[in-house]
Amino acid sequence: MISNFESIKSLFVELDKNVESKINVYMLGGGALLFYGSKPETKDIDLVCDANDYFKLYFALKRIGFIAKNPSRGYLRLNIAEILVRDDFRIDLFNNKVCGNLSLSDTIKTRSKLAIDLKNLKLYCFSPEDIFVFKSITERDGDILDSEKIIQIGIDWSIIYSEILSQIKEHDKEAWVTYFVGRLEALIDKGFDIPIYKDSRKLAEEYYDQLESRITKLKKQKRM
């Protein structure tokens, strides 16, 4: 477990000495919540970066002793590019996209807060709103508890819904929309007020309608 952000900073200072060019890295999940003071500890660090920076970061992690590990069942939905571990550190590394088509958008980058600024490495933390979006499409132990904590610290629901619409516009509707709505429903069952639920539910229903239409079309083609 990582119980303070200084441990993450020390890791990035070490990494900075092992990269040869500028890299922008974005942190979501428990590490970012640790930075905001909303979580006392985290067992993994979720990092995402653009494709060009991804390989630079990957090889830098390998150079300082991180080794690759296969994801467990609860992590398969995330489409993690690599899981790398060393001692108490576990890095879930994403190549621009999380959960298939949920991408590191320009709006997410703009909202992110600079947490570590070194010679070659800059680490940005996702905004609480964007952490919530990504936490809501996962099925890892503890992610729903993190979602609850994010709501409790206060978030702008309009930002979350706007990002969902932006992601759909860029990638079309994908299964992650249904995961997102499922998480909202779980939070409602726990007593939370989710003002964007009805509109989000409509997006999921549209996805199911499109999926059913595609299946029907394929069945007709097979009969021809």
Buried (B, 14 or more C-beta within 10 A) or exposed (E): EBEEBEBBBEBBEBBBEBBEEEBBBBBBBBBBBBBBEBBEEBEBBBBBBBEEBBEBBBEBBBEEEBEEEEBEEEBEBBBBBBBBBBEEBBBBBBBBBBBBBBBBBEBBBEBBBEBBEBEBBBBBBBBBBBBBBBBBBBBBEBBBEBBBBBBEEEBEBEBBBBBBEBBBEEBEBBBBBBBBBBBBBBBEEEEBEBEBBEEBBEBBEEBEEEEEEEEEEEEEEEEE
